[in-house]
Amino acid sequence: MAAPKASLISANEANQRNEMEQLPTLFSRLGDDVVQLFNSQLALFKVEVREEAKAYLSGAIMIAVGAVVATIGFALLNVAVAFAASTLFAGLNLSQPATYALGFVVTGVFYLIVGAIVITAMKSRLAKQPLVPERTVNELRKDKEWLKNEL
């Protein structure tokens, strides 16, 4: 009857050895999976940053083109408005150059005020634009929770 007991003990030892041999394999696989997870997160981050950069670049190019056209129009309009404003000061008994100068000063101040309003509005709009890649952050949060639950 001693023989079956010895074979039972050696079978248990064999199972423990197999489990001990599998443990490093499982840790190795877990490490590989974590590395692969971080690599995929990094790839997602890179894609999002490229998308954001392209959006900002195309917007900046369109703003530059619009600024050139607007500058030309602004210059022409400013001269016309300044001459029109100078006619309002004709009754002040000033010399012709003085009325022109006064018209240009009034027009310049008006455009400075309008420009400041536009700059302030655009600055506040850009401040609301998120700079953090939201999809990547959400994925990292999910992965963090998964790792907490698994470990």
NORNORQUI-V246967 format. One record per residue. N is the residue number from 1. RES is the residue in one letter. NEAR is the number of other C-alpha atoms within 8 Angstrom. Layout:
N,RES,NEAR  N,RES,NEAR
This chain:
1,M,4  2,A,5  3,A,6  4,P,7  5,K,8  6,A,8  7,S,8  8,L,8  9,I,8  10,S,8  11,A,8  12,N,8  13,E,8  14,A,8  15,N,8  16,Q,8  17,R,8  18,N,8  19,E,8  20,M,8  21,E,8  22,Q,8  23,L,8  24,P,8  25,T,8  26,L,8  27,F,8  28,S,8  29,R,8  30,L,8  31,G,8  32,D,8  33,D,8  34,V,8  35,V,8  36,Q,8  37,L,8  38,F,8  39,N,8  40,S,8  41,Q,11  42,L,8  43,A,8  44,L,9  45,F,10  46,K,8  47,V,8  48,E,10  49,V,9  50,R,8  51,E,8  52,E,8  53,A,8  54,K,8  55,A,8  56,Y,8  57,L,8  58,S,8  59,G,8  60,A,8  61,I,8  62,M,8  63,I,8  64,A,8  65,V,8  66,G,8  67,A,8  68,V,8  69,V,8  70,A,8  71,T,8  72,I,8  73,G,8  74,F,8  75,A,8  76,L,8  77,L,8  78,N,11  79,V,9  80,A,8  81,V,10  82,A,14  83,F,11  84,A,9  85,A,12  86,S,14  87,T,9  88,L,7  89,F,11  90,A,10  91,G,6  92,L,5  93,N,5  94,L,9  95,S,6  96,Q,7  97,P,6  98,A,8  99,T,13  100,Y,11  101,A,9  102,L,10  103,G,16  104,F,14  105,V,9  106,V,10  107,T,12  108,G,9  109,V,8  110,F,8  111,Y,8  112,L,8  113,I,8  114,V,8  115,G,8  116,A,8  117,I,8  118,V,8  119,I,8  120,T,8  121,A,8  122,M,8  123,K,8  124,S,8  125,R,8  126,L,7  127,A,7  128,K,6  129,Q,6  130,P,6  131,L,4  132,V,5  133,P,10  134,E,6  135,R,6  136,T,11  137,V,9  138,N,8  139,E,9  140,L,9  141,R,8  142,K,8  143,D,8  144,K,8  145,E,8  146,W,8  147,L,8  148,K,7  149,N,6  150,E,5  151,L,4
